[in-house]
C-alpha cells in the first residue's frame, strides 16, 4: 500500500479547489492532451525543506506548484479580458481556503498558501496560456528523541 504524503494531499486539494470553482471544463494534475477550454492544470515543481525554529526534530516544508490556465477567444481584446478574469477566479478559488483543509499553516518561511504573479504564456490564437506559481507551507513532525 502506498503512503499518501502531505504534499500529495495538498496538490490534490489544489486540483479539487479549482474543480469546485466551476470555472473550468477540465482540471488536471500535470499535463493533459485534453483541449477543452477553459482548462487548468496543476504542475508539481518541487519542495524545499528547512529546520523548524521551535522543535529541532521537525522540518518546515515549502511545496512549489505552477497552475497553468488555457482559454480561447477569437478577438484580442476579449482574449485579454477572459485571461485576466480566469486567472482571478482561479486565485480566488485557491485562496478561499489557504490552509488547505488544515494541511498547511503560516510559518516563518511563508504563509499557508501564497500565489505568485500571473504571467502570460504561449499564445497560439485562438488559445492563450497563463500561469502563476503557488507555494504551500506545512510542518513535518520529526521523531521524538
C-alpha distance (Angstrom), angle and dihedral (degrees) to the residues before:
residue distance angle dihedral
X1 . . .
X2 3.81 . .
X3 3.81 117.4 .
X4 3.79 114.2 -127.5
X5 3.78 110.6 -133.0
X6 3.79 127.4 -148.0
X7 3.82 89.3 -113.6
X8 3.81 93.5 55.1
X9 3.82 90.8 47.2
X10 3.81 90.1 51.4
X11 3.81 92.7 48.8
X12 3.80 90.4 49.4
X13 3.81 88.7 49.9
X14 3.83 89.9 54.1
X15 3.81 90.2 52.1
X16 3.82 91.4 47.0
X17 3.81 92.5 49.5
X18 3.80 91.5 53.3
X19 3.81 91.5 47.0
X20 3.80 91.6 48.8
X21 3.81 90.8 54.3
X22 3.80 88.9 73.5
X23 3.82 90.6 -143.0
X24 3.81 97.9 108.7
X25 3.80 132.6 68.5
X26 3.82 88.8 -153.4
X27 3.82 134.3 13.3
X28 3.80 118.1 -172.9
X29 3.76 139.9 178.2
X30 3.78 103.9 -123.4
X31 3.76 124.2 -12.5
X32 3.77 126.4 -28.3
X33 3.77 137.8 -168.5
X34 3.81 88.9 -135.4
X35 3.80 112.0 119.1
X36 3.81 98.7 -167.2
X37 3.78 114.8 131.3
X38 2.86 138.3 -108.3
X39 3.79 93.4 31.7
X40 3.79 137.6 157.9
X41 3.78 133.5 -155.6
X42 3.80 128.3 -167.0
X43 3.81 112.4 -147.9
X44 3.81 123.7 -165.5
X45 3.82 110.9 -131.1
X46 3.80 102.9 173.6
X47 3.77 147.6 -82.2
X48 3.79 134.8 -96.3
X49 3.80 123.9 -156.3
X50 3.80 129.2 -155.6
X51 3.81 133.7 179.8
X52 3.80 111.5 -99.3
X53 3.80 116.7 -114.2
X54 3.77 97.1 -143.6
X55 3.82 103.5 41.2
X56 3.81 122.0 28.2
X57 3.82 94.2 -150.0
X58 3.82 93.1 54.8
X59 3.79 127.6 80.4
X60 3.77 132.3 -153.0
X61 3.79 114.9 -134.6
X62 3.79 132.8 -158.9
X63 3.80 115.9 -160.1
X64 3.82 112.3 -157.2
X65 3.81 120.7 -156.4
X66 3.79 136.8 160.8
X67 3.78 123.3 -142.1
X68 3.80 113.7 -151.2
X69 3.80 119.9 -163.8
X70 3.80 128.0 -164.8
X71 3.77 125.3 -165.3
X72 3.80 136.3 164.1
X73 3.76 136.1 -137.7
X74 3.76 132.9 150.6
X75 3.81 95.3 -144.7
X76 3.82 121.3 68.4
X77 3.84 96.0 -141.1
X78 3.79 92.5 48.7
X79 3.79 90.2 44.4
X80 3.82 93.0 59.6
X81 3.79 91.5 47.1
X82 3.83 92.4 50.0
X83 3.81 91.3 45.8
X84 3.82 93.1 52.6
X85 3.81 93.1 42.4
X86 3.80 92.2 50.8
X87 3.82 93.0 47.6
X88 3.81 91.2 49.6
X89 3.80 90.9 49.8
X90 3.82 91.5 49.6
X91 3.81 92.3 49.4
X92 3.82 91.3 47.8
X93 3.82 90.6 50.4
X94 3.80 91.8 51.2
X95 3.80 94.9 45.4
X96 3.83 94.1 47.5
X97 3.82 85.5 88.1
X98 3.81 108.1 18.8
X99 3.82 90.2 173.0
X100 3.83 91.5 61.6
X101 3.79 93.3 -132.6
X102 3.81 93.2 -46.0
X103 3.81 95.7 -48.8
X104 3.81 94.8 107.4
X105 3.79 132.1 48.8
X106 3.79 141.1 -176.3
X107 3.80 107.3 -93.1
X108 3.81 136.6 173.3
X109 3.83 87.3 -98.4
X110 3.82 94.1 55.8
X111 3.79 149.2 -46.0
X112 3.80 120.1 -64.2
X113 3.83 92.2 -97.8
X114 3.79 123.6 9.6
X115 3.79 126.8 -175.2
X116 3.80 121.2 -151.7
X117 3.77 126.8 -148.1
X118 3.77 120.4 -63.8
X119 3.79 112.2 -110.8
X120 3.78 129.3 -168.2
X121 3.77 115.8 -121.5
X122 3.75 134.1 -173.0
X123 3.77 116.2 -22.2
X124 3.78 115.9 -156.3
X125 3.78 103.0 164.3
X126 2.86 129.1 -92.4
X127 3.83 87.2 23.2
X128 3.80 124.6 65.2
X129 3.80 128.6 -169.3
X130 3.80 124.4 -150.7
X131 3.78 128.1 174.7
X132 3.79 142.4 -178.2
X133 3.78 136.4 -174.2
X134 3.80 122.4 -111.3
X135 3.79 122.0 -162.2
X136 3.79 121.2 -170.3
X137 3.80 123.3 -171.4
X138 3.78 128.5 -153.8
X139 3.78 141.0 155.8
X140 3.79 125.6 -114.5
X141 3.78 114.8 -150.9
X142 3.78 115.7 -131.9
X143 3.75 132.1 -148.1
X144 3.79 117.0 -75.1
X145 3.84 111.3 -110.8
